[in-house]
Amino acid sequence: MRVTNKMIMNNAASNINSTKEIVNQRNTQMTTQKKIDKPSDDPVIAVRSLRLSTTLSQVTQYYQKNIPDASSWIEVTETSLLNIRDLITDCKTLADKGANGSLNQEDRNTIITQLESLQKAVFKEGNADYANRTVFTGYRTNSDLVFTKNETDTEYQITQTLSIEKNMEEHRYYNGITKVPTTKTEVAAVTNINDMAQTNYYRVRLNYDDVLSRDNFVVTDAAGNEITVDITDFANETEWADYEVADGANPGEFLKKKGEKTVPDDSIYFIRETGDIILGKNIAAQLKAADAKIDITYTKKGFAEGELRPEYYYNCTKTADPLDVNVPVEYKKFTPDGETIHYDIQYTVAAGQTININTEASDVFNSDVLRDITEMLDAVKNARNAHNKLDEIKKMKDESQYANEDDQAYLQQWYDAVKKEADYFDDNLKKLFSTEIGKTAMYCDKISLSITDLGCKKDSLDLTKIRVGDQRQTVQGLQSTNDDVDLSQIIIDYTAAYTAYQASLTAAGKLGDSTLLNYL
């Protein structure tokens, strides 16, 4: 085969270009420290690199964002529940003091101050938030759990289901509270002395007081059969005391006399001011035997700062709100079968693994705590006021204007009446506070259970973070093996390619110096 100079020069140029391309490739690899610059350099490495990059991006999202975010949410929730439990524990301590100790006026005033402080603080923790998202309100994280100010014109129609077995409790009611006289004429008017009386009844308490109206009231037994009951509404306990019920079977007799806080045996009274459903003796026994439940729908207008919003606990409809143009708004918390609807917030913390990070307030606490604190406050205030009246009468007995024998006798009658009142209220305080010891312990137990659940979730997250961290390192190692070059090796390869390139240039240069004429 005849080889011409042109052929030799073309081959030399081709070889120079090939070695130059290799030098350029090795230079790019040395600069980027990557095996390939474009997919066509090595399709297998390119495909594997894309898969590993996607996996690493997902794992990094879990490790650096999802898991820390979920952990922080749980920590905020846990801290808030711990604070609420501490506050309720303080209530338990006060209940223990009131039930087992002998209180003086200073003690009563101290308990009142402490209970008022706890009442304001206990559910402010319910508005705890993480990154401006409320943690106890399900998926409605932009809304507060607790009213942050008094809303006198806000109105809800609330449906609440109450179990006779779980919610019925004995309660004491009093009438005939005595007003202390201030003049000689009033002191002499001993016929105005009220003889205090106590009545004990079973009651079922709503989670809200100051109810505007009762809209529906249905009682059913365990099988779902409706039980017909006789129910009467009263605005407050004064209206109840003034109510009179004649005995139809016995003319001239009364099932309930005016001035008494009594309930006919087969009747139910509803006190809107206190939210108490009071059951007569016979109907209470009947409903308890039937394992009955009460479905009541009522309207409440006006909510105080610190009260819980009904939509997080009940099926209800917001019927009025000056700040909400969307009213009426219907909220569902229970299915028609009575199952609780949960609004869970799920975080994906690993491939194929999710965790429910939120705790709904309805699963941990409700308005019973606030209602109990209010009743404790009322009990202490009643006892304090009664003892203040006793002190006033004692002072009057020492005053010269009441020094005569008749006035002293009158004042003694007043003192005896108020002493009876003070004894009643002291007894009520001890019994109520004794009951509250058990109640607050149950509230704390329920919160502690939720705190334990959060602790388990946090431990699970910590283990997941370790596993995802290990997985992240593994994927990073695989990606480095697939994508990255060995720097020492690429330096050697580059040097070899550059040497070959220089050699090709030298050889081509010598070819240019020799022609056929040199041999002629």
C-alpha positions as CSV (number, residue, x, y, z in Angstrom):
1,M,0.0,0.0,0.0
2,R,1.4,3.4,-1.0
3,V,1.5,5.9,1.9
4,T,1.7,9.5,0.8
5,N,2.9,12.5,2.8
6,K,-0.6,13.9,2.9
7,M,-1.9,10.7,4.5
8,I,0.9,10.9,7.1
9,M,0.0,14.5,7.9
10,N,-3.7,13.7,8.2
11,N,-3.0,10.8,10.5
12,A,-0.7,13.0,12.6
13,A,-3.3,15.7,12.8
14,S,-5.9,13.2,13.8
15,N,-3.6,11.7,16.5
16,I,-2.8,15.2,17.9
17,N,-6.6,16.0,18.1
18,S,-7.3,12.7,19.8
19,T,-4.6,13.2,22.4
20,K,-5.8,16.8,22.9
21,E,-9.3,15.5,23.6
22,I,-8.0,13.1,26.2
23,V,-6.0,15.9,27.8
24,N,-9.1,18.1,27.8
25,Q,-11.2,15.3,29.3
26,R,-8.6,14.6,32.0
27,N,-8.3,18.3,32.7
28,T,-12.0,18.6,33.2
29,Q,-12.1,15.6,35.5
30,M,-9.2,16.9,37.5
31,T,-11.0,20.3,37.8
32,T,-14.5,19.0,38.6
33,Q,-13.3,15.8,40.3
34,K,-16.2,14.1,38.6
35,K,-16.0,11.1,36.3
36,I,-18.3,12.5,33.6
37,D,-19.2,16.0,32.4
38,K,-22.3,15.1,30.4
39,P,-24.5,12.0,30.2
40,S,-23.0,10.9,26.9
41,D,-19.6,10.5,28.5
42,D,-20.9,7.3,30.4
43,P,-24.7,6.7,30.3
44,V,-24.5,4.0,33.0
45,I,-22.8,6.3,35.5
46,A,-25.2,9.1,34.5
47,V,-28.3,7.0,35.2
48,R,-27.0,5.7,38.5
49,S,-26.0,9.3,39.5
50,L,-29.5,10.6,38.9
51,R,-31.0,7.8,41.0
52,L,-28.6,8.3,43.9
53,S,-29.0,12.2,43.7
54,T,-32.8,11.8,44.0
55,T,-32.5,9.3,46.9
56,L,-30.0,11.6,48.7
57,S,-32.2,14.6,48.3
58,Q,-35.1,12.7,49.8
59,V,-33.1,11.4,52.7
60,T,-31.6,14.8,53.4
61,Q,-35.1,16.3,53.5
62,Y,-36.1,13.8,56.1
63,Y,-32.9,14.2,58.1
64,Q,-32.4,18.0,58.0
65,K,-36.0,19.3,57.9
66,N,-38.9,16.8,58.5
67,I,-37.5,15.0,61.5
68,P,-36.3,18.2,63.3
69,D,-39.6,19.9,62.5
70,A,-41.6,17.0,63.9
71,S,-39.4,16.8,67.0
72,S,-39.7,20.5,67.7
73,W,-43.5,20.3,67.4
74,I,-43.6,17.4,69.8
75,E,-41.3,19.3,72.3
76,V,-43.6,22.4,72.2
77,T,-46.6,20.2,72.8
78,E,-44.9,18.3,75.6
79,T,-43.8,21.5,77.4
80,S,-47.3,22.9,77.2
81,L,-48.8,19.8,78.7
82,L,-46.2,19.7,81.4
83,N,-47.1,23.3,82.3
84,I,-50.9,22.5,82.4
85,R,-50.2,19.4,84.6
86,D,-48.2,21.5,87.0
87,L,-51.0,24.1,87.2
88,I,-53.6,21.3,87.9
89,T,-51.3,19.8,90.4
90,D,-51.3,23.2,92.2
91,C,-55.1,23.0,92.2
92,K,-54.8,19.5,93.8
93,T,-52.5,20.9,96.5
94,L,-55.0,23.6,97.3
95,A,-57.8,21.0,97.3
96,D,-55.9,18.9,99.7
97,K,-55.3,21.9,102.0
98,G,-59.0,22.9,101.9
99,A,-60.3,19.4,102.5
100,N,-58.0,18.4,105.4
101,G,-57.0,21.6,107.1
102,S,-58.7,24.1,109.4
103,L,-58.9,27.3,107.5
104,N,-58.9,30.9,108.9
105,Q,-59.8,34.0,106.9
106,E,-56.3,34.6,105.8
107,D,-56.1,31.0,104.5
108,R,-59.4,31.4,102.6
109,N,-58.2,34.7,101.0
110,T,-54.9,33.1,100.0
111,I,-56.7,30.1,98.4
112,I,-59.0,32.5,96.5
113,T,-56.1,34.5,95.1
114,Q,-54.2,31.3,94.1
115,L,-57.3,29.8,92.4
116,E,-58.0,33.0,90.5
117,S,-54.5,33.0,89.3
118,L,-54.7,29.4,88.3
119,Q,-58.0,29.9,86.6
120,K,-56.5,32.5,84.3
121,A,-53.3,30.5,83.6
122,V,-54.4,27.0,83.2
123,F,-55.7,27.1,79.6
124,K,-53.6,29.9,78.2
125,E,-51.2,27.1,77.6
126,G,-53.8,25.7,75.2
127,N,-52.8,28.4,72.7
128,A,-49.2,27.2,72.6
129,D,-47.8,27.4,69.1
130,Y,-44.9,26.2,67.0
131,A,-43.8,28.6,64.2
132,N,-47.1,30.4,64.6
133,R,-49.1,27.2,64.2
134,T,-51.3,26.3,67.2
135,V,-50.4,22.8,68.3
136,F,-53.6,21.6,70.0
137,T,-56.2,22.5,67.3
138,G,-55.7,19.7,64.7
139,Y,-55.3,20.9,61.2
140,R,-56.8,24.3,62.0
141,T,-53.3,25.5,63.1
142,N,-54.1,29.2,62.3
143,S,-56.8,29.3,65.0
144,D,-56.6,29.6,68.8
145,L,-57.9,26.9,71.1
146,V,-58.8,29.3,73.8
147,F,-60.6,32.7,73.6
148,T,-58.0,35.3,74.0
149,K,-60.4,38.1,75.0
150,N,-64.0,38.4,76.2
151,E,-66.4,38.0,73.2
152,T,-69.8,39.0,74.5
153,D,-71.5,38.8,71.1
154,T,-70.1,35.5,69.9
155,E,-72.8,32.8,69.8
156,Y,-72.7,29.0,69.3
157,Q,-75.3,26.3,69.2
158,I,-73.6,23.4,70.8
159,T,-74.6,19.7,70.9
160,Q,-73.2,17.8,73.9
161,T,-73.6,14.1,74.8
162,L,-73.5,13.3,78.6
163,S,-73.3,9.9,80.1
164,I,-75.3,9.3,83.3
165,E,-72.7,6.7,84.4
166,K,-69.7,9.0,83.9
167,N,-71.0,12.5,84.3
168,M,-73.7,12.3,87.1
169,E,-72.4,13.4,90.5
170,E,-73.9,14.4,93.8
171,H,-74.0,18.1,94.5
172,R,-75.2,20.3,97.4
173,Y,-77.5,23.3,96.9
174,Y,-78.3,26.0,99.5
175,N,-81.0,28.6,100.1
176,G,-81.9,31.0,102.8
177,I,-78.7,33.0,102.9
178,T,-78.9,35.6,105.6
179,K,-78.2,39.3,105.1
180,V,-76.5,41.0,108.1
181,P,-78.5,43.9,109.7
182,T,-76.9,47.3,109.8
183,T,-79.4,49.3,111.9
184,K,-81.2,48.9,115.2
185,T,-84.5,48.5,113.3
186,E,-83.0,45.7,111.2
187,V,-81.5,44.0,114.2
188,A,-84.9,43.9,115.9
189,A,-86.6,42.5,112.8
190,V,-85.6,38.9,113.7
191,T,-88.5,37.6,111.6
192,N,-86.3,38.5,108.5
193,I,-83.7,35.9,109.5
194,N,-83.5,33.2,106.9
195,D,-83.2,29.6,108.0
196,M,-80.6,28.1,105.7
197,A,-81.4,24.8,104.2
198,Q,-79.3,22.3,102.2
199,T,-80.6,19.9,99.5
200,N,-78.6,17.2,98.0
201,Y,-79.3,16.1,94.4
202,Y,-77.6,14.3,91.6
203,R,-76.7,16.6,88.7
204,V,-75.1,16.4,85.3
205,R,-73.1,19.5,84.5
206,L,-72.6,21.0,81.0
207,N,-69.1,22.1,80.1
208,Y,-70.3,25.7,79.8
209,D,-72.4,27.9,82.1
210,D,-74.5,31.0,81.3
211,V,-76.5,29.2,78.7
212,L,-78.8,31.4,76.6
213,S,-81.4,28.7,75.8
214,R,-82.0,24.9,75.7
215,D,-82.9,24.0,72.2
216,N,-83.2,20.2,72.4
217,F,-83.1,17.5,75.1
218,V,-83.2,13.8,74.4
219,V,-82.6,11.0,76.9
220,T,-82.0,7.4,75.7
221,D,-81.2,4.2,77.4
222,A,-78.3,1.9,76.6
223,A,-80.3,0.3,73.7
224,G,-81.0,3.7,72.2
225,N,-84.7,3.8,73.2
226,E,-85.9,7.3,74.1
227,I,-86.9,7.9,77.7
228,T,-89.6,10.5,78.3
229,V,-88.7,13.0,81.0
230,D,-90.2,16.1,82.6
231,I,-87.7,19.0,82.3
232,T,-88.1,22.6,83.4
233,D,-85.7,25.4,82.7
234,F,-84.7,28.2,85.1
235,A,-82.6,31.3,84.4
236,N,-80.8,31.0,87.7
237,E,-81.0,29.4,91.2
238,T,-83.1,32.3,92.5
239,E,-85.8,31.7,89.9
240,W,-85.6,28.0,90.9
241,A,-86.1,28.8,94.6
242,D,-89.1,31.0,93.8
243,Y,-90.8,28.3,91.7
244,E,-93.8,26.5,93.2
245,V,-95.2,23.1,92.2
246,A,-98.6,22.0,93.5
247,D,-99.3,18.3,94.2
248,G,-102.1,17.6,91.8
249,A,-103.1,14.4,93.7
250,N,-103.3,16.2,97.1
251,P,-105.0,19.6,97.0
252,G,-103.2,22.1,99.2
253,E,-100.0,20.1,99.2
254,F,-96.9,21.1,97.2
255,L,-94.2,19.0,95.5
256,K,-92.1,22.1,95.8
257,K,-92.7,25.1,97.9
258,K,-91.7,28.6,97.2
259,G,-88.3,29.5,98.7
260,E,-87.0,25.9,98.6
261,K,-84.4,24.6,96.2
262,T,-85.9,21.2,95.8
263,V,-86.7,19.0,92.8
264,P,-89.8,16.8,92.6
265,D,-88.8,13.1,92.5
266,D,-89.7,12.5,88.9
267,S,-88.6,15.9,87.5
268,I,-85.5,17.3,86.0
269,Y,-84.5,21.0,86.4
270,F,-82.1,22.8,84.2
271,I,-80.3,25.9,85.6
272,R,-79.1,28.0,82.6
273,E,-76.8,30.2,84.7
274,T,-74.8,27.3,86.1
275,G,-75.3,24.8,83.3
276,D,-76.6,22.2,85.9
277,I,-79.1,19.5,84.9
278,I,-80.5,18.5,88.3
279,L,-82.3,15.2,88.6
280,G,-85.1,14.3,91.1
281,K,-84.4,11.2,93.2
282,N,-86.6,8.8,91.2
283,I,-85.6,9.9,87.8
284,A,-81.9,9.8,88.8
285,A,-82.2,6.2,89.9
286,Q,-84.2,5.3,86.7
287,L,-81.6,6.8,84.4
288,K,-78.7,5.3,86.2
289,A,-80.3,1.8,86.0
290,A,-80.9,2.3,82.3
291,D,-77.3,3.4,81.7
292,A,-78.9,6.4,80.0
293,K,-77.3,9.2,78.1
294,I,-78.4,12.8,77.5
295,D,-78.1,14.5,74.1
296,I,-78.6,18.2,74.7
297,T,-78.4,21.1,72.2
298,Y,-78.1,24.5,73.7
299,T,-77.2,28.0,72.7
300,K,-74.5,29.9,74.5
301,K,-73.9,33.6,73.8
302,G,-70.8,35.3,75.2
303,F,-67.5,33.7,76.0
304,A,-64.9,34.9,78.6
305,E,-61.2,35.0,78.0
306,G,-59.7,31.7,78.8
307,E,-62.7,29.6,77.8
308,L,-62.2,26.8,75.3
309,R,-63.7,27.2,71.8
310,P,-66.5,24.7,71.3
311,E,-65.6,23.7,67.8
312,Y,-62.7,21.6,69.1
313,Y,-64.9,19.5,71.4
314,Y,-68.4,19.3,70.0
315,N,-70.6,19.3,67.0
316,C,-71.6,22.9,66.9
317,T,-72.6,25.8,64.8
318,K,-71.2,29.3,65.2
319,T,-74.4,31.4,64.7
320,A,-73.0,34.9,65.5
321,D,-69.6,36.6,65.5
322,P,-69.1,40.3,64.7
323,L,-65.6,39.5,63.4
324,D,-66.6,36.6,61.2
325,V,-68.4,37.4,58.0
326,N,-68.8,33.6,57.2
327,V,-71.4,32.8,60.0
328,P,-73.2,30.5,60.3
329,V,-70.3,28.0,60.3
330,E,-70.9,24.4,61.1
331,Y,-68.2,22.3,62.9
332,K,-68.1,18.5,63.2
333,K,-66.3,16.7,66.0
334,F,-68.3,13.4,66.0
335,T,-69.7,11.2,63.3
336,P,-73.5,10.3,63.3
337,D,-72.5,7.1,65.1
338,G,-70.8,9.0,67.9
339,E,-67.2,8.3,66.8
340,T,-64.7,11.1,67.4
341,I,-63.3,12.7,64.3
342,H,-59.6,13.2,64.5
343,Y,-57.7,15.8,62.5
344,D,-54.2,14.4,62.5
345,I,-51.1,16.1,61.1
346,Q,-48.9,13.5,59.5
347,Y,-45.2,14.0,58.9
348,T,-43.2,11.8,56.5
349,V,-39.9,11.1,58.4
350,A,-38.5,8.3,56.3
351,A,-39.3,6.4,53.1
352,G,-42.6,4.8,53.7
353,Q,-42.8,6.0,57.4
354,T,-45.1,8.7,58.7
355,I,-45.8,9.9,62.2
356,N,-48.8,11.7,63.7
357,I,-47.1,14.7,65.5
358,N,-50.1,16.6,66.9
359,T,-52.1,16.0,70.1
360,E,-55.7,17.3,70.0
361,A,-56.9,19.1,73.0
362,S,-60.1,17.1,73.2
363,D,-58.1,14.0,73.8
364,V,-56.3,15.5,76.9
365,F,-58.4,18.1,78.7
366,N,-61.7,19.9,78.5
367,S,-63.7,22.6,80.3
368,D,-64.3,20.4,83.4
369,V,-61.0,21.8,84.9
370,L,-62.1,25.4,84.6
371,R,-65.6,24.6,85.9
372,D,-64.1,22.8,88.9
373,I,-61.9,25.7,89.7
374,T,-64.9,28.0,89.5
375,E,-66.9,25.9,91.9
376,M,-63.9,25.7,94.3
377,L,-63.7,29.5,94.1
378,D,-67.4,29.9,94.8
379,A,-67.2,27.5,97.8
380,V,-64.3,29.4,99.4
381,K,-65.9,32.8,98.8
382,N,-69.2,31.6,100.4
383,A,-67.3,30.3,103.4
384,R,-65.3,33.6,103.6
385,N,-68.3,35.8,103.3
386,A,-70.2,33.8,106.0
387,H,-67.3,34.2,108.4
388,N,-67.1,37.9,107.6
389,K,-70.7,38.2,108.6
390,L,-70.0,36.4,111.8
391,D,-67.2,38.9,112.6
392,E,-69.6,41.8,111.8
393,I,-72.2,40.5,114.2
394,K,-69.5,40.0,116.9
395,K,-68.4,43.6,116.5
396,M,-72.1,44.8,116.7
397,K,-72.5,42.9,120.0
398,D,-69.6,44.9,121.4
399,E,-71.0,48.2,120.3
400,S,-72.6,50.4,123.0
401,Q,-75.8,51.1,120.9
402,Y,-76.6,47.3,121.1
403,A,-75.7,46.9,124.7
404,N,-79.3,46.5,126.0
405,E,-80.5,43.0,126.7
406,D,-83.1,42.9,123.9
407,D,-80.6,43.9,121.2
408,Q,-78.1,41.4,122.5
409,A,-80.8,38.7,122.3
410,Y,-81.7,39.7,118.8
411,L,-78.0,39.8,117.7
412,Q,-77.6,36.3,119.2
413,Q,-80.4,35.0,117.0
414,W,-78.7,36.6,114.0
415,Y,-75.4,35.1,115.0
416,D,-76.9,31.6,115.4
417,A,-78.4,31.9,111.9
418,V,-75.1,33.0,110.3
419,K,-73.2,30.4,112.3
420,K,-75.4,27.8,110.8
421,E,-74.7,29.2,107.4
422,A,-70.9,29.3,108.0
423,D,-71.0,25.7,109.2
424,Y,-72.9,24.6,106.0
425,F,-70.4,26.4,103.8
426,D,-67.4,25.1,105.7
427,D,-68.8,21.6,105.4
428,N,-69.4,22.1,101.7
429,L,-65.9,23.5,101.2
430,K,-64.3,20.4,102.8
431,K,-66.5,17.9,100.9
432,L,-66.1,19.7,97.6
433,F,-62.4,20.0,97.9
434,S,-62.2,16.4,99.0
435,T,-63.9,15.4,95.7
436,E,-61.6,17.7,93.7
437,I,-58.6,15.8,95.0
438,G,-59.7,12.8,93.1
439,K,-60.8,14.8,90.1
440,T,-57.6,16.7,89.7
441,A,-55.6,13.5,90.1
442,M,-57.6,12.0,87.2
443,Y,-57.0,15.1,85.1
444,C,-53.3,14.8,85.8
445,D,-53.3,11.1,85.0
446,K,-54.8,11.8,81.6
447,I,-52.3,14.5,80.8
448,S,-49.5,12.3,82.0
449,L,-50.6,9.6,79.6
450,S,-50.5,12.0,76.7
451,I,-47.0,13.2,77.8
452,T,-45.9,9.6,77.9
453,D,-47.2,9.1,74.4
454,L,-45.3,12.2,73.2
455,G,-42.2,10.8,74.8
456,C,-42.6,7.5,72.9
457,K,-43.0,9.5,69.7
458,K,-39.9,11.5,70.4
459,D,-37.9,8.3,71.1
460,S,-39.1,6.8,67.9
461,L,-38.1,10.0,66.0
462,D,-34.6,9.9,67.6
463,L,-34.2,6.3,66.4
464,T,-35.5,7.2,63.0
465,K,-33.1,10.1,62.8
466,I,-30.1,7.8,63.6
467,R,-31.3,5.3,60.9
468,V,-31.9,8.0,58.3
469,G,-28.5,9.6,59.2
470,D,-26.8,6.3,58.6
471,Q,-28.7,5.8,55.3
472,R,-27.7,9.3,54.3
473,Q,-24.0,8.6,54.8
474,T,-24.4,5.3,52.9
475,V,-26.0,7.0,49.9
476,Q,-23.4,9.8,50.0
477,G,-20.7,7.1,49.9
478,L,-22.3,5.4,47.0
479,Q,-22.8,8.6,45.1
480,S,-19.1,9.6,45.7
481,T,-18.0,6.2,44.4
482,N,-20.2,6.5,41.4
483,D,-19.5,10.2,40.5
484,D,-16.2,11.2,41.9
485,V,-12.7,10.4,40.6
486,D,-9.6,9.5,42.6
487,L,-7.6,12.8,42.6
488,S,-4.2,11.1,42.7
489,Q,-5.2,8.7,39.9
490,I,-6.6,11.5,37.7
491,I,-3.3,13.5,38.1
492,I,-1.4,10.5,36.9
493,D,-3.8,10.0,34.0
494,Y,-3.6,13.7,33.1
495,T,0.1,13.7,33.2
496,A,0.2,10.6,30.9
497,A,-2.3,12.2,28.5
498,Y,-0.4,15.5,28.4
499,T,2.9,13.6,27.8
500,A,1.3,11.7,24.9
501,Y,0.0,15.0,23.5
502,Q,3.4,16.6,23.7
503,A,5.0,13.5,22.0
504,S,2.4,13.7,19.2
505,L,3.2,17.3,18.6
506,T,7.0,16.6,18.5
507,A,6.5,13.7,16.1
508,A,4.3,15.8,13.9
509,G,6.9,18.5,13.9
510,K,9.6,16.1,12.7
511,L,7.3,14.9,9.9
512,G,7.1,18.5,8.6
513,D,10.9,18.8,8.4
514,S,11.3,15.7,6.1
515,T,10.2,15.5,2.5
516,L,11.0,13.3,-0.6
517,L,13.5,16.0,-1.8
518,N,15.8,15.1,1.1
519,Y,16.4,11.7,-0.5
520,L,17.0,12.9,-4.1
